C-alpha cells in the first residue's frame, strides 16, 4: 500500500527537515525521503565540518600568538594533530546528526531512506507529485502526498578538463575527508569556500596559492570587504592571484603533486603544489528526479519557482534551498522552508529578498554582510552615503588582540533608509544578526546609533558606525 501523507519532502537537509518540522507542528502528516543522511550537505559536507576545521585552525593560530598576551609556552612549538582535528570534526557532525534524528522522532515525522523520483498521474494519484522511492534493500515504496517540497540541495561544480582524483585534485567534499594536511595547495576559486579554506590552511601552516578569475575575491561582496580579505590573507603568507586564467588542460598529477599553468598580470606561470582544491560554485541536484513527468521546469540548472510562493509549475509542488539557486546558504533554505510550508497551509510568510539574507564568511578575520553593497546600491539608482569604522578603535577588539577589520554602513541619502551593513573582523558573523533585525524592523541608522550597546564589546561597532554616518561618532571614523 502507498504511504499517504499531507506533505512529503524530497531531501533531508536544513531546508527539508525545517519544512518537515514546520508542517508537523501545524498538525500535518509528514514524510521525508532522504537517500543519504539527514542534515544534508550543510551538516555532513559543508557548514558544520568546515567550521569545525576553521575553529581548530583558529585555536592553533592563537596558541602561536600566546607570547603577545604574556603567556609563555613550554619549550617547543605547538603542533597540529590532524587525526585529532578530524576526529573532533566528525564528533560534532555525529552529535548534530543524532539531534536531527531525534527532532524527527519528536515531531512524528516519517523518515524514508532511499532515492526518490517523482511520477506522473497513476493509479496512486490522479495528478503528478507522488514519489517512487527505491529503498536501500532493493525494495520500493510509493509516497502519495497532498503537497510535495523538493529540497534536494546542490553539489560542488567542477571545472572541465581537470584530473579529479579525490586526493590531489578535489572539491570541498573530498577535502573534508583528507587524512593528512597538505604542505602546499592551489585553491581555484576565490569565493566564500575558497577564502575559508585558504584562511584555514594558512593558519595550519600550509603554503597557499589562491587563484580567482575575477578582479577581486568574493566579487559579490562590497569592494572594501574583498580588499580587506585579500590583504589579511596576503599578510599571513597566502599568494593571491586575481584576474587569473587557469589552463585546465595543463593540469597534471605526478610525483605526489599537482602542476598547472595560470595566466595573471600579463604573464604565465606554472604553479606546483601537493594538492589542488577546486571551489568554483555549486550546481543544483536536479537530475533523475522525474521532472519530465510533471510541469516542474528548470532554468540554468536550478528548479524554477514563483519567487514569492516557491511553487513550481505544479501549484502543489514547491522547491526550496540550494536546488532553486539564488543564495545557497543553510539559513536561506530554512527561511524558504517557512515560506513554502506556510503558503501550502494558507498562511502568509513573506519571502525576504536575496540581498536581505545575511551572508557570512568564516575566515580569519570573519566577514559578514546584509543588504546592498555600495556599488550595487549606486548601480540601482540610490544616492548613497557611507561610513566606515576601523575596529581598532574598540577597546574589546584591542583587549582580544583582534583589531583587524572594519564596520561599514550604506544608506540612502534622500530617505535615510538603511541599505546595507558590512563587517570584516572577529565575530563578524555574530555581529551581522543585529543588522538583520534592523532590516526586518526597517530601522534607520540614527535609531540603531541611539540604542545603548554594552561597553566594552565588539557590538559597539554597530552603534559607532551608525553614529559616524550621522556625523556624531563618539570615537571618530
Secondary structure, 3 states (H helix, E strand, C coil): CCEEEEEEEECCEHHHHHHHHHHHHCCCCEEEEECCCCEHHHHHHCHHHHHHHHHHHHHHHHHHCHHHHCCCCCCCCCCCCHHHHHHHHHHHHHHHHHHHHHHHHHCCCEEEEEEEEEECCCCCCCCCCEEEEEECCCCEEEEEEEEEEECCCEEECCCCCCCCCCCCEECHHHHCCCCCCCCEEEEECCCHHHHHHHHHHHHHCCEEEEECCCCCCCCCCCHHHHHHHHHHHHHCCCEEECCCEEEEEEEEEECCEEEEEEEECCEEEEEEECEEEECCCEEECCCCCCHHHCCCCEECCEECCCCCCCECCCCCEEECHHHHCCCCCHHHHHHHHHHHHHHHCCCCCCCCCHHHCCEEECCCCEEEEEECCHHHHHHCCCCEEEEEEEHHHCHHHHHCCCCCCEEEEEEECCCCEEEEEEEEECCHHHHHHHHHHHHHCCCEHHHHHHCCCCCCCCCHHHHHHHHHHCCCCCCCC
